[in-house]
């Protein structure tokens, strides 16, 4: 083939950007702009011959130079020389020239092929693949087509290629909406409509994306803006499709909501994920044939029904979870879009809240944290929307009652829920109820035999029947008893039967309820070695979804090797489960039994408190280590309550941060468990929250963090512990500031600072005062803000806390900005940066860069400001700080607006809204909406701007915020018109 030397040296060319050429991987010199123009003219003819007059006209138009033909021959000769061994690709025919290009040798040919393949995939119903192919095609553009070339032919072709790219982009965006990526499309469409205001197809797509994102007023405003613009610029009305769409939005047409099939779902990236959360099924599942068939039939008929719900009820240990997991695995092929699982902990002291479960489910389905709203109702609505058109099974295990379950039901055609509970859910509307009783004697014997072995049971069948009868035919009891026997090769079945026959062990053995299981637990517990029994008892004391090996070692006061050996031996006895490598958990019934054993057998009783104290120490010491790794030089650690048990040590910041967020659930459970403590215990629990403050800013654990802080404050006040109270209020000051509840933040900070001063505790004097200054700044109490921050600055300096001093300086910078002292604000931010760098602080330096960027923006040093904000943004993102990531995007939007780039401003404001969803509070959201409205208004989308300002005003009015006056001023001209 022409242009191919046969040794991987094929010529490749690009025109969707600068005109370039390669031979293999070697870039070729393509000469002057006119020579590249010749190359482009030949490439764009698709291998057809261009005559000399055509080429002259393409390069020079109506005024060619006198020696144009000679110049053409010179350019062609130079190109052949540049092509080297592939020179025969440029051929001379009939007084003209042509270039022969191999398969995928020209980027425009590749783009055409990918676009054609995308059309075929879309026609075949595979919209996900079509979207991926279209993205591949668009990725081939590298800036302006035919960049750097002039001449009439280049101008015409450049316009054609730009138009083609826009058409492809519209198709890709249409596919985005078809597969449910409407929220992600809004920011891109906002920028495109600004760049191409008269392109109605983009306006139509934006209206649909906004409507599906719950922003109906803005969607309608886009239409109003479009109608006005078309009338002013062209004297025409919007196209019929746009007018029809407006009416459908006004009528809340249900067909406008996204509907797609399984094949439409993206297979890559974070947007859509097919969860496979079912626990492993047991290999020795036995019996229950009628129940398996009944439940399987229900799940098999889920397709075409609104929703199939089956609720399995029965006493503890009867095998509800085992049956449900077995049936769910068997039915997986009916639910190709995924299977969700949650243990609702309905038998525990604290059940799992539906809001938390919905958050976990949405994350499992690919919804980012920024897209998850606060509140169970909003999350439930988003959950149902996310499942629309999908076939997903939700296994809701161990529910307390129907009220806990209702918000978690998919509610969509083709989806199903399988619920297990000790309560019979007669009030769960539409549910198919299944009452699971104990096993039949025959099934119980088969299960026992499968675990113990047919050889041992065969010769002692009567004794085996005595054993399963003594277990009350409860599957969990049978499994534990059989596991003990299987682990004791010297025992016979008769020995086990005699042990179970002991009345002391069989008290109320055959009664329905937990006592039947307890007797079997007694058997398993009684056979444990002393070290195993102690580990079993003490592990049962800890709340939390599971426990890590390192935390268990602290609880037991043992080395990790010895702890792992003990825990694995408990796993072998079925008294403990291995949740994942290095993590362990109890079955809920076993946990309760273990805790009762600790209360009964752990002597002296103080050992229970000592074990939990070691666990608290472990979490506090490790979290403190993570804190200091993130903030070297911060003196907070010097004032924390001393610990006697060590924690983990990290040298890598990423590993430290990963540990904190992986252990967040267990850590906060430990804090809540100690919320009723007094003295040193209470103080360590409060200090643990202080050291784990990053969890409050992440969004993912903000609610649990706040609940723990509220509980600690209540105890501190009730017990009269002023130091613990001051620190708990310091924690809550930070919590309320992050949530935008500024009145509450100020109240907590006021009390915290007074307590700190009265008891000479530097933590409230430093951190609460600093936060109070931030609060006052948000409330436009500028003199107060400067006074409070000045107090914090003095306290940090007195404490030798350089990072704290840097934080206060950066906050003081923003206070100076608010009162017009721009140069001093810039200088203060620079001081803060210098102190952070001096202390070798890592990601908190990003907060100083943020403050510096804001100050530089006000100083009119826009390029420098953008560089600093752009430097801070990835740091916040990498450290899971959604609040600050969102606020940085907001500041960048403000800056782009000041730089007269409204399209970029709107894009960044949209991204800020997405990041701040569920965190930061309504006040921050209203500020972003205000800037978004300003950006939209500049490039002519005044109707949508009005919708943004109207929403912002409603928020500010509800909060009594001073910003309401500014927004009213923005809306006033619109009202007057």
N, C-alpha and C positions, 0 to 999 in steps of 0.2 A: 504493500500500500504506500502511496506517495506520502512523504512526511514521516515514515517510520523506518528506521535503520535496522529494525529487527532485533535490537539488543536493549529494549526498554528505553530507546531514545526518541520516542514519538514526540512530535511537536505539539505543544499545547498553547492555547491563546486565550486571552481574556479581553472582553470589550465592555463588560458590565462594571466598569470602573476605569482605571487607567488602561490603555492598550499595551499589553505586555505579551511576551512570548518566552517559552521554555523549551529546551530540548532535554527530555527526561526531567531531571531535577535541576538542570543548569539554566539559570536565567540568561536570556539573550539580549544583546543591545539592539534596540530597534530603531535607533537613530533619531533624527530631528522630528519636530512635530509634523512637518509635511510628509516625511517618510512614514510616520506612524499613521497619518491620515490615509495614505495609500493602502497600508496594511489593513486598516479598519474597513475601508471601502471594499476591499476584496473579501475579507472575512464575512461581511454582512450580506454577501451575495450567495452564500450557501454553496460554494463550489462552482457557481456558474461563471462563465467568462464575461468580463467587463471590457468593452472596447476602449480604445485610447481616448476617443472624444468623451465617452461617459466618465472616464476617470478624471480627465482634465476638468470637466464640469463639476465633478464631485469635490475636487480639491480647490479649484479657484473660482468657480462660478462663472459669471458673465465677463470677468476681466482677467483672463489667464495671462501669464507672462509670455514674452515672445518665444522663449525656448521651453515651453511647457512640455512638449513631447520628449525632448532630450532630457529634461528633468525627470520625467516618468521613468525613462529607461535607466537613468542613474539610480533612482530610488529602488527599482526592481533588482538591479544588479547588487546593490548593497544588501538588500534583504536576503538574496540567495547566499551571499557570502556569510551573513550572520547565521543562516540556517545550517551551514556546514554540511555534514553528511546527509542532511535531509533537504538539501537545496532543491531537489526535484519536486518538492511540494508546491513550489511556485512555478507554474507552467505558462508558456507563451502560446497563444492560439489566435489565429486569424487577426493578427495585429493588436490583440489585447492580452489580458492576463487573467489567471484564475489561481486560487489556492485550494488545494485538496487537503482536507482535514480529516483525521481519523475519528473513530467513535469516541465521543466525550472529549474531543480535542479542543472544542470551543465552548466556553462557559454558557453562551446563549443557547447552544444546542442541548447542553445538559439541562438547563432550566426548562426548555420546551419539553424535553422528555419527562422530567419530573412532574411538570404541570399536567401533562397528558396522563401520566400514571395516577396522579391524584384524582383527576376527573373520573378515571375508570374505577378507582377504589370507592369514590363517593357514589357513583352509579350502582356499584355492587352492595352499597349499604355499609361499607367499612369507613365511616367518617373519621375514625381515629387515625387510621393509616393515611387517609387523604390529607389530614391536617399535618401529619409528620412530613409527608412528601412535599407539601406546599411550603412548609418551613425550610426544608432543604433547598428548594428552588430559590426562595427569597434570600437565603444566606449567601447565594452566589454573587449578589450585588455588593460591590465594594466602593461605596460612595457614588459619585456622579458618573454615569456611563460616558465612555469616550472622553474621560477627563483630560483637559489640556489641549484638546483639538478644536480648531476653528474651521470655518467654512460652511457653506449652505448644506452640504450633505450631512456633515457631522451634527449640525444643529437640528436638522429634520429627524435624523435617526435617534438623537438623544431624547428629543421630545417623545418619539414613538416608544422608546424603551422605558422612559419614565412613566408613561401612561400604562404600559403593559405591567410594570411593577405595581402600580396602584391597583390595577384590576386583580392581579394575583393576591395582593394584600387584602383587598375586599373579600375575595373568596376565602382566604385563610381566616379572616375575622368572622365571616359567616359560619365557618366550621367551628370556630371557638364557641360561638353562641349555641350551635347545634349540640355540642358535647358538654355544655354546661359551664364553660369558662367565662361567663359573662362578667363576673366581678373583676377578673384580671384584664378583660378587654377594655374596661371603661377608661383607664388612664391613657392607653394607646389611642383609642378613638377620640378622646378629648384633644390630644395633640394633633391628630390628623385632620380633624374638622377645623382646627385653627389654621393649619397650613393650607387646606383646600376648602375654603368656606362655602363654595358653590356646588360642591360635589354631594348630591342628595343621597346617594347610596350610603355614604359614610354617616350622614345624619340619621338615616333610617336605622343603621346598625347601632349607633350610639343610643338612640331612643329605646331599642329593645334591650340593650345591655343595662341601661339605667333602670328600666322597668323591672327586669328580672333581679336586679340588685336591691329591690325595695325602695327605689327612689323615683316614684311615680311623678311627683311634682316637677322634678328636674327633667324627666323624659318629656313631659308635655311642654316644658319651657323650651326645649330644643326645637320642637315644632314651631312654636311662636317665633323664636329667633330666626328660623329658616324662612318662614313665610315673609317676615319683615325684610330680611336681607334680599330675597329673590325679587320682591316688589321694588325695593329701592334700586337694586343693581340692574335688574333685567326687565322689570315690569311684568313679571309672570307670577303665577301661583305655584305652590309646591306640586310635585307630580302626584298622580292619583294614589300611588302606593303609599306615599308619605301621609297623605290625608286620611287614607283608610286606616293606617297604623295609629294615627292620633285617635280616631274614633274607637278603635279596639282597646286602646289604653284607657280612654274615658269610661268604657263599658267594663273594664277589668276582665277582658276576654280570657277565659281560662286556657284557651289554646295558645296564648302567648307565653305561658309558662313553658320551661324547657321540658321536652319529652325526647327521650332517646333510648335506644335498645342497648343491650350488653355490648354489642360490637362497636357502638359509638364511643365507648369510654376510652380515654387515653390510657395507654399501657406503660408509658414512661413518665418520669417526672413526679413531683409531689402532689399534683392536683387530684388524681384519682388512684386509689390503691384498692386492691382486692384483699381485704383482711382474711386471714386464716387463723383465728384465735382459739379454735376449739382445743381444749386439753386433750392429751393423748387418751385414747380409749384403752381399756384393760384387755389384755390378750386372752384372759380366761373368763370373759363375760359368759354368764350362764343363765339359761332359762328365760323367763319373762317373755316368752314367744308371743302370747296374746297382746301384751302391752306394746311390744315392738311393732307388731303388725298394725295395731290401732293407731299408734302415733305416726308410723311411717305413712299410712294412708292419708292422714291429715296433712302431712307435709308435702306429699306427692301431688295433692290437689291445690296447692297454694297458688300455682300459676292460673291466672284468670279470675281469682277471687280477690276481694278487697284486701284481706289479710287473714292468714290462718294463725290462730292462737291456741296453743294447747298448754294447759296448766297441770303439772303433776304434783300431787300432794301426798304427804305421808310423814310418819314420825321420823325423828333423827336416826340415821344409820340404816334406813330401809333400802337405800340404793337409788334414790331419786336422781342424783347427779350422774351416777354410773349409767343408768338407763338413758337419761337424756343425752349424755355425750355419745353413747353408742348409737342411738337413733340419729343424732345429728350428723355423725360421721357417715352413716349409711345414706343419708339424704343429701349429701354435699352436691351431688351432680344436679340436683334440682335448684341449687342456689349458686350458679357459677360466678356471681359477682361478689361473693365473700360470705364469711361466717363470723359473727361477733360473739364474744363471750364476756360475761362479768359475774363475779361472785358478789352478790348484793349484801352479804354478811347480815342477813335478816335475823339470825339468832344471836348476834353479838350485842354488846352494850350500846354500840353506836353503829347504826346502819349506814350504808353508803348512800349519800344523797343523789337523787336523780340528776341534779345539775352536774355533779362531778362525773357521773357515768356518761352522760351525753357529751361532755367535753372529751372524754377518752374515746368514745365511739367516733366522734367527728374527726379527731386526730387520726384514728385508725383508718378512716375513709379518705384521708388525704387533705382534710381542711386544715390550713395553717392556723396557728394560735391567733394570728391577727384577724382571722375570719370567724372566730368563735365568739358569739356575743355572751354577755352576762345574763343570768337568769334562766331558770329551767324552761319557762315557756318559750323564750326566744330560741334557746338551744334545741328544744323539741321540734319547733317549726323548721329550723334549719336542717335538723336530722331527717325529717320527712322529705324536705325538698331535695336533699342530697341523695336520698334513696329513690327519688322519683325515676321510674323507668328501669330500675335495677331490681335484681332478684337476690335478696340477702336474707340470711337466717340469723336471728338474734337468740342466743341461749342465755336467758336471764336466770341465773342459778341462785338458790338460797334467798328468795325474796321474803320479806316480812309480811307484806299485805298487798292488796291490789293497788292501793294508792301509790306505793313505791314503784309499781310496775307500769302504770298507765302512761306516764310521760315517755317511757322507753320503748313503747310499741311502734314499729315502723309505720303502720297505717297505710301502706301502699300495696297496690295490686302486685302480686307475684312475690311479696315478702312474707315472712312468717316469724313468729316468736314462739319459743319453747321455754316455759317457765317452770321452775321447781320451787316448792315452798312447803313448810310444815303446816301452813294454813290452807284450807280449802277455799279457793277464790271464787265463791259463788257470786261475788259482786263485780267480777271482771267480765264486762259485757262481751258476749260473743265467743267466750273462751270454751274450748272443748275440755272438760274436766276429766282428769284421770286420777283415781284414788289408788295409790300403790300400797299394797299390804306386804306383810312379810312373805318370804318365799314359801313355797310348798315344801314339805319334808323331802320330796324327791329332788327338787331343784337345790335345796340347801345342801343335800348330801353330795350332789354332783359338783357344786362349787367347792366344798370342803375337799373332795377327792382330787380335783384338778390342782389345788394348791399343795396338798400334802403328798399326793402320789397314789396311784391305784394300788401299788404293791403293799403299802403300809395299811391302807384302809380296807382292802379286800378281805383280809383275815380277821378284821375286827369291825365288821359292818355294824353290829349292834352298838358297840361302844361309840362308833362314829355318829350313829343316830342320836345317841345320848348327848354327845357334844353339841350337835347342831340344835337339838331341842333345848339344851341348857342355854344356848346363845339366843333363844327366842326366835330362831330362824331369821334373825336380822342379818342381812348380807355383810354389813360393816363388822359386826361382832364375829361372824363366822370367819371373815377374812383375817382379822387380827389373831383369833385363836389358832387358825390353821397356819398362819405365818410363824407363830411361836413354836408350834409343833414341828413345822418343816425345818426350823433352825436348830432343833434339839433332836439329833439323830438317835440319842439313847432313850428318848421317851417313846412309849407306846401310846396308841390312841386311848387305851384304858387309863393310863396315868393322867392324861389330860381330862378325861371324863370324870375321874375321881376328884380332881382339883375343882372342876366346875360344880361337882355335886356337893361340895362343902357349903353348908348353909350360910356360913359367914361370908362366902363369896357370892352366894346366890340370893341374897336378900332381895325379895321382890323381883327375882330374875324374870319371871314370865309375865310381868305386868307390861302393858303397852306403854311406851314412853321411853324417856331417856335412861331410866334405871336399868333397863335391859342391856343397854349398851354399856352402862357404867360397870356392870359386873364383869363384862368381858375386858374392859379397859383395866379393871383391877387385876385381872389375870395377867395381862400383858405387862402392866406396871410392876406387879409383884415378882416377875421373873427377870427384871432388869438388874444388872450389876449396880452397886452403889453409885458409881460415877455416872452411869447412864441415867439412873433414877434422878439424881440431883440435876443433871442437865435437862431432863424432861420437865421437871418441876419448874426450874428457874426460867427456861425458855417460854413457858406458858404465861409468865408474868408480863411479857412485853406486848404492847399493842403494836399495830402497824400491819401492813399487808403481808410482810415477810420479814426476814432478818438476814443480814449478810454474815458471812463467816467471821469477818473481823469484829463485827458488833457482838456476835454470839460469844466470841472469845473473851471480849471485855466483860460481858454479862456473867460468864462462868469463871472469870479470873484464871484463864488457862491460856497456854500458847495456841497458836492457830493450828498446828499439826495435831495436838491432842484434841482440840475442839473438833476438828474435821473428822477425826476418827470416831469420836463419840456421836457426832451428828449423823454420820453415815451409818453407824450401827443402829441408830434410832430409825433411820430411813428403812433399813433392812427389816425392822420389826413392824413396819407400816404405821408406827406412831408419829412419824414425821415425814414430810414430803420434800423432795428436792425440786424447788420451783425453777431453778436454772443453775448452771455451774456456780458454786460459791454462794448460793442463796437457798434459804429453807423456810418452810411454812408449816403450820399445823392445819389439819382439818378443824373446822370450827368447834365440833363437839370435843375433839381431842384437846384443843386449847382450853376449853372450859374445864375439862377434867384435870388437865395438868395444873391449872391454876388452883383448883380445889385441893389437889394433892399438896401444892406448895403451902397453902394456908393450913393444911392439916399436919403435914409431915416435916416441913422445913424448920429445923430446930438449930439454934434458937431462932425465934421469929425475926429477929433483927437481920438475919441473913438475907431475907427477902428484900428488905430495904437496901441492904448493902449491894445486892446484885443490881437493882434498878439504879442505884447511885453510880455504880461503875458504868452502866450503859449511858447514863446522862453525861458522865465525865467523858466517855469515849466520843460521843457526838460533839460535846462542847470543845474538847481539845482538838479534834480533827477539823471542825468548822473554823475554829480560831486559826489553825494553821493555814487553811484555805484563804481566810481573810487576810492574813499577813503576807501571804504570797502575792495576793492581788494588790495589797497596799503596804509595801514595805515602809517602815518608819511611822506608821499610824500607831498612836499610843493607846488605842482602845484596849488592846490585849493586856496592857499593863494594869488595867483597872477591872478586868474581869475576875469573877470569883475563882480562886485557885482550884485546880482539879488534882486529884490524887492518882487517877488512872490515866495513862497516856492514850493518845489517839494515833491515827495514821499520819505519816509524814510524806509530803509530796515535794518533788523538786520541779515538776512540770506543771505549768499553769493550766494547760488544757486538761490534764488528768485530774487536777484538783477541782476545776469547775465541773467536769463530768461527774465526779463523785458527789459533789454537793447536790446536783440536780437529780442524780440517780437515787440518792438517799433521802430526798426531800420528804416523801410520804412517811417514811419511818421516823425521820428526824422530828417532823412536826407532830407525829403521833406521840413520840416520847415527851415532847414539850407539853402537849395536852394532858398526858398521863400524870405529869408532875405539877399540873396547875393547881392541884389541891394541897400541895406541900407547903412547908413553912421553912423559915430560916434559910440555911445554906442551900437547901434543895430548891426552894422557890427562886432564890437569887440566881442559881446556875441556869435554871430554866429560862429566866428572863434574859440572861446573858447569851444563851444559845440563840435566841431570836436576834439579839443585837448583832452577833457575829454572822448570822445567816441572812442579813438584810438584803442581799442580792435576790433572794427569792421573792421579796415584796415587789421588786421592780420588773420581774420577768413576765408577769401576767399569768403564767401557768399555775403558780401556787399562791397567788396573792390572797385569795379568799381564805384558804386554810391558814395561812400565815396570820391574817387579821383575826380569825376566830381564836387562835391560840393566844394572841396578845390580849384580847379582850378578857379571856378566862384568867390569865395571869394577873391582869390589873384588878379584877374583882377579888381575887384571893389576897393580893397585896394590901388592898384597902381593908378587907375584912380582918386581916391579921395585924394591921398596924405597922407593916414593914415599909417604912418611908423610902428606904433606898430602892427596894424592889419596885415600889410604886412609881418613883421618879423615872426609873429606867423603862418600865412598862409604858409609861406615858410618852417617853422619848421614842419608843418603837412605834406607838400609835400615831405620833405626830408625823413620822415618815410615811406610815401607811395611808393616812388621810391625805397627805400632800400628793402622793402618787395617784390617789383616786380622785383628786380634784375636789375634795371636801374641805375647803379651806377654813371655814368657821370652826369645824371640829378640830382641825389641825392646830389652829391657833389656841383653842381652849386647852388642848392637851399639852401643848408646848409651854403655855403660861404656867400651868401647875407643875410641869416637869422642872422648869428652871427654878421655881421657888423651892421645890423640894431639894434640888441639887445644891442650891446655895445654903439652905438650912443645914444640910448634912454633909457639906463639903465634898460632894460627889462630882467630879469633873465631867462625867459622861453627859448628864443633862445640861450642865452649864455650857458645854461645847456643842454637842450635836443637836440638842433640842433648841438652843438659841439660834444656831445656824439655820435650822429648818423653819423656825418662827420668822426669821428674816425673809426667807423665800416666800412664806405664806403671805406676809405683809406686802411684799412686792407684787404678788399676784393680785392682791386686793387693792392695789394702788395706794397703799398707805406708805408712801416713800420715806418719810422721815422716820417712821417706826421701823421700816425695813433696815434702813442704814444704822439705826441705833442697835437693833437686835444683832445684826451681822457684826457690828463693831464689838459688841459684848462677846460674841462667839470668837472673833478674831483674837481678842485679848486672852480669852480662856485657852484657846489652842496654843497660843504663844507661851503662856504661863506653863502649859503642860508639855512643852517641847514637841508638839505634834505638827510636824512639817506638812504632811498631806492634808491634815485638817486645816492648817493655816492656808494652804493653797486653795482648798475648797471655799473657804470664807472669802479670800481675795477675789475669786471668780464670781462669787455671789455679790460681793460689793461692787464689782465691775458692772454687773447688770443693774444694781441700784443706782449707780452713777448715770448709766445710760438713761434710765427712766426719768432723771431730773436734768437731762440735757448736757451733762458733763462728759462729752464723748471722748476727748483725748485722755482724760484721767481714767475713763473706763477701759480704753485700750491698754493703757499702761498697767492697770491693775491685773487685767487678764494675762498680760505678758509676764508679770511677776508670778502669777499662779502657775503658769506653764513652767517657768524656770524652777520653781520649788518642786513641782512634780518630777521634773527631769532630774533634779538634784537628788531626790529620794528614790529614783529608779522605779517610780510607780508605773505600772503597765497600763491597764485599760482605763483606770480613772483619769489618766491624762486626757482621754477623749472628752471628758466633761469640761476640762479647761480649754481644749481646742474648740468645743462647742461655744463656750462663753466668748472666746476670742473671735470666733467667726461672727457672732451676733454683734460684737462691738465694732469689728471692721466693717460690717454691713452699714451700720449707722454712720461710720466715718467716711463712707463713700469709697472705701478701698475694696471694691467688689471682687476683683480677681483674687486678691489675697484671702478674702473672706470665703470664697467658694473653695479654695484650696484647703483651708483649715477644716471646713465642714465636711468636705469630701474625704479628708484624712480621718475624721472622727467616725464617720458613718460605718465603715466595715468593722471597726473595733467594737462598736455597740452590737452590731449584727453577730459577730463571731462569739460574743460573750452573752448572748441570749437576752439582751437588754432591750426588749421591745419598746418600752416607754421612751427610752432615749433615742432609739432608732427612728421612731415615729416623729419625735420632736425635732430631730436633725433634718429629716425630710421636710418638715414644716418650715424650718428656718431657711432651707435651700429654696423652697417655694417663694418665700418672702424675698429672698435675694434675687432670684430670677426675675421676679416682678420689678424689682428696683433696677435690674439690668435691661429692662424693656424686652424681656423674652417671655411673654405671657403663656405661650404654649408649654414651655418647659416648666413654668411655675405651676400651671394647672396639673401637669403630669405628676409633679412631685407632691402637690397637695393631695391628689387622689391616692398616691402611695402612702402618704402620712395617715389619711383616714383609714386605710386598710390596716396599717400597723397598730393604730391606737384603738382599734375596735376591741372593747372589753377591758381596756386599761387606760388610765389617764383621766377618766371622768369626762362629763359632758362639757365642762368649761373649755378644756383643751380641744375637744371636737368642734365646738362652736368657733373657736379661733381659726382652726383650719378651714372650716366652711367659709368664714369671712374672706380669707385669702384666696380660696378657690373661686369665690364669687368675683373678687376683684380681677383675677386673672381672666376669667371667662368674659367679663364685661369689656375688657380691653380689646379682645379680638372678636367682639360683636355678638357674643352669646348672652345678651342682657337678660333674656327671659330665664335662662338657666341660672344666671348669676342672682337674679331676684329670688329664685327658689332656694338657693343656698343661703342667702342673707335672711330670708324669712325663717328658715329653720334655725339659723344661728340666733336670731333675735328671740325666738321662742325660748331657747335654752337660756340665754343671758337674762331674760325677764324672769324666768322661773328661779334662777339662782340669785337674782337681785344684783347682777354684776354690772360694773360701770361701763363695760364694753357695749352694753345695749344702746347707749346714746350714739356711739360711732356707727353702729349698724343702722339705726334709724336714719341717720344722716345719709347713708348710702341708699336707703330705700326711698327717701323723700323725693328725689327727682322723678323716680318711677311713678310714685303715687300722684305727683303733680301732673305728670304727662297723661 
